[in-house]
Amino acid sequence: MPPATDAPARTAGMSRFERLPWRKIVLVVLGITIVAIVAIGGFRTITNDAYSGARWRDFVILGIAQGSIYALIALGYTLVYGILRMINFAHGEVFMAGAFGSYFFADAYAESGFLERHPLPAIGIVLLVAIATSVGVALLLERVAYRPLRGAPRLVPLITAIGASLFLQNTARALFGPGTKGFPKPEIVVGTYTILGVEFGRLQVVVFLVAATAVVLLSLFVARTTTGKSMRAVAEDSEIASLMGIDVDRVIVVTFAIGGILAGIAGVLFAMTFSGVNFFMGVIPGIAAFTAAVLGGIGSISGAAIGGLVLGLLESLGPAFVLTGYEIPSPFQLKNAFTFLVLVLVLIFRPGGILGTGDAEKV
């Protein structure tokens, strides 16, 4: 039998071992590994001259345009989360509904020639139809699916949102078919603008300007209007806001309506950018927009905008910069993998997002 004096020594050694900050150690090792992988892949890509300077510029412009669309959708996620503390996973289908609603008008105007003869009124009507459709779907979701569950545990409305998403997807597939329908766009948004010697696609410029305008107007609306102040009060504490005379139900309806407006605009811009609509089109952009909201700091309007732009640039530049260096075939087919990777890394390293606290919120 070993001496009794050995037991306290082993216990003390084990205690020191257990007190090591293992989570921080693992995060540091993981971070170093990721940085090394990115650095090696990027170094190989640059040294091999895989892409020209003009091509890198195109990647950046495309990333900004795509990120602007993500930002518009992400604003809907962040508004609903800020008010109800729930993730509306059916918001991607609100976006899809707006695109489909506008498609029929855009297609009819293209066949009649009205889209080319009077492009601005035609686009205005198409946008109004998309907004009306998305707002209608968003308000229907709030009234039928979410309001009855407002006092339920958070997991219940989350599951309901996923079910509503699947319902809307399959409804669109049954009504409009599984195929992709070409979305027409007028010649006014085709071609390029030359700004400071750099060529930008006209539609890309429009997408960025619309997104920037939406972020500014929404920020001013929340900060300066009575309804916006009511939204901030409900987001802070809905019970206290109700006791102060604020109609919480009305504020929530307004929140869903604003999210629907932004989703409808994003649906038209996305359909014009990629020249098509289908029943499944809300899934990947919806997940990407949710990732953008988390990346920027969900609940923050400016965070959603920053997260959308950052994610768009990562999706556009990431495959070219990292995967090309490892000679992975068809690297751009893996851009959606970057979305999920970014989401996982944000949740691991900074759950609160760029403009958040950096701490995970208990659900």
Number of C-alpha atoms within 10 A of each C-alpha: 3 6 6 8 8 9 11 10 11 11 11 11 11 11 11 10 11 10 8 10 9 11 9 11 11 11 13 13 12 14 14 12 12 12 12 12 15 17 15 14 20 21 14 19 20 15 9 11 9 14 13 10 10 11 11 15 15 18 20 17 21 20 22 24 28 25 31 30 29 33 37 29 36 36 32 32 32 30 27 23 19 21 22 18 15 21 23 29 23 27 33 29 29 34 36 33 33 32 35 28 22 28 25 15 19 25 18 13 22 19 12 11 13 15 23 16 13 12 19 13 12 19 19 11 15 25 25 18 24 32 31 20 24 34 27 19 23 27 21 14 21 21 13 10 16 22 15 11 14 14 10 11 10 15 12 14 22 17 14 18 21 15 15 20 22 17 14 20 23 16 13 19 15 11 9 14 13 13 12 14 18 15 22 18 23 20 11 12 16 12 11 14 15 10 8 6 7 11 15 17 18 16 20 23 16 14 25 20 14 18 23 16 12 18 20 13 12 18 15 12 14 16 15 11 11 11 17 19 15 23 25 18 20 23 21 13 11 20 12 12 18 15 10 10 9 18 14 20 15 12 21 22 19 17 25 26 22 21 28 30 28 28 35 33 28 28 35 31 24 24 24 21 18 10 15 19 24 21 25 20 22 23 20 13 24 24 21 29 33 31 29 34 35 30 29 30 27 31 25 22 26 21 25 35 29 23 31 34 24 21 30 30 20 22 25 24 21 21 23 23 24 22 23 22 22 15 12 13 10 12 17 17 9 15 20 16 13 17 22 14 13 20 21 14 15 20 18 11 17 18 21 20 25 20 19 18 12 15 12 14 8 4 8
